[in-house]
Amino acid sequence: MNALYKGLIVSTVLSAVVSYPITKWATKGIELNKNLYGAA
């Protein structure tokens, strides 16, 4: 059972590390609104 949790943690960290640069590249020209409360 312990190996199941280790595999889950490793896969989560690996997917976050791989998807972060792709997300930064895809959203390069998009500026997020700093005032999120004003969006409502």
Residue, then its C-alpha position, 0 to 999 in steps of 0.5 A: m500500500n505504501a508503494l501506491y502512495k509513493g507512485l501517486i506522489v511521484s506521478t503528481v510531481l512529475s506531471a506538475v514539473v512537465s506541465y509548468p513550462i508548457t503552461k508558461w509558454a502557452t500563456k506568454g502574452i496573456e496578462l492576468n487581472k491582479n484585482l480578482y475581486g473586481a471581476a465579479 
